[in-house]
């Protein structure tokens, strides 16, 4: 709080105290303390010198001693109102806000028109976060002394504190109004503009945040702050190149006169922008050069940890976050960053714990709450319902209904259930068949990111000529613990149910399969799938599918690439089903995706894939192919979403050559409970 101006004469008992008063006014409190201490050696009973010595003592970092000085003075001069004001202020220095509140209330009963008393009471209320009442009294202070700079500064920080309280309560409109009020009476304030821009970001008003950052422009330092903010907004808009461009401009404006905190923020933003643009070598080089110069400061450790998350070096990230927490257990970056890294490592209990620790230090912090919410959704029981209708140019039609349920019991074990009903028919052949599949199983993550999933059940089939049932199963081990790689090895036993003819054949397949995906830090990816299938008609099949793709954009995801497929059957039975001795297909494809996990409620999501190429069936002439698939969905709430999908293809399959297949339907996804059914942590 600003100094209470002491309305005492410059001379006291013949002693010139003007130099000491000037030291107090300029904030040179240690020098002032020495000055008045020397005065008191010669004039130990001088009240003015004692009062000024008390102020200098408290403001130079010894508030307890200052309070004692004022208490002793009040014993000598119990009715001195100015001494009472200084004693009240010393309680604020000691952060004894409740005591200060009671004392100021007493002072205001004595004199409710005292500007220092009203101002001190407003500041006390602000420290107690009683912002509404603090506003009332700061406005009273400004009525007593209109335009007083100390009162205006206090009003600024009362508004900043009040707006922060409102933002934490997700009440954005009045928070923004308070910040705009600051700008109105201050005309221009860099700090308020920054807080206003951040509030717009939290409120998801990104364009308003961008406009606000651009208003910070009245000095070279302001221009740097503005460019740093614009860089962040461009990142939030998914325009990473523009983010790096703005950050690079900010770096060029740095000089030896740039404030240290702004210099650090600019370097930090530049490293972040390099990471956002996957320029990992440049980012790492800049981080290491800063560490060589400054040592392993926490902000640099946080940047290195972030870089390693982008590079999928999650264990290294956790190590750096742990280093941060050793020196600062309350670090936001350390606690929440560790949460994200532990989640990526599959250490979900540890991820929960670190996020809860974040909230212990930063109550109701939006990012921590959102992290826990997303993690909760991952372990909340989820049900999906997917009806569809399909047909092909062979007059085969089918109605299909698929219902699935996943019920996590904890972060490692989940119960699984599946019901499928399929009604296949061909009106030209006057044939019909139905299949009902009942499956139950579980998944178990026995090591971080290494999961076993197993399901088994009965498929009951009814055709025009027979009724039968088959045991079916699907078991797989999924491994994601390899850096930038995922591997799935499994076995699946199923009944071929594409059409009535195949259902009547009672064709059972035993599939042994491997799925492998490799990602890179330079946007290239490779997916490969291999199936070996043995059938109960003594035929075998080999199927290889591989896809090389490039990630062009991240938000929304856009990738393109080339696919290759190879199929061969040991025996050719074309009269029954498509079973070539060799089948090759090559296609170019693209995929545009905005997935459900990336959107908020009341937002649309979509997925569109298209491909074209050629297929080669044995020695036949090549045939052109196409494939198009799309879905459009809407997230009604945090628990419910619905999307409609459709697909069409003329690529040969295991059932026909040169055919056209069309399918469309919808999918309803519903989180069955508001929270996981287990209690991992108590928030």
Buried (B, 14 or more C-beta within 10 A) or exposed (E): BBBBEBEBEEEBEEBEBEEBBEBBEEEBBEBBBBBBBEBBEEBEEBBBBBBBBBBBBBBBEBBEBBBBBBEEBBEEBEEBEBBBBBBBBBBBBBEBBEBBBEBBEEBBEEBEEBBBBBBBBBBBBBBBEBBEBBBEBBBBBBEBBEEBEBBBEBBBBBBBBBBBBBBBEEEBEEBBEBBBBBBEEBEEBBBBBBBBBBBBBBBEBBEBBBEBBBBBBEEBBBBBBBBBBBBBBBBBBEBBEBBBBBBBBBBEBBEEEBEEEBBBBBBBBBBBBBBBBBBBEBBBEBBEEBBEEEEEBBBBBBBBBBBBBBBBBBEBBBBBBBBBBEEEEEBBBBBBBBBBBBBBBBBBEBBBBBBBBBBEEBEEBEBBBEBBEEBBBEBBBBBBBBBBEBBBEBEBBBBBBBBBBBBBBBBBBBBBBBBBBBBBBBEEBEBBBBBBBBBBBBBEBEEBBBBBBBBBBEBBBBBEEEEEEBEBBBBBBBBBBEEBBBBBBBEBBBBBBBBBBBBBBBBBBBBEBBBBBBBEEEBBBBBBBBBBBBBEBEBBBEBBBBBBBBBEEEEBBBBBBBBBBBBBBEEBEEEBBBBBEEBBBBBEBBBBBBEBEEBEEEEEBBBBBBBEBEBBBEEEEEBEBBBEBBBBBBBEEBBEBBBEBBBBBBBBBBBBBBBBBEBBBBBBBBBEEEBBEEEBEEE
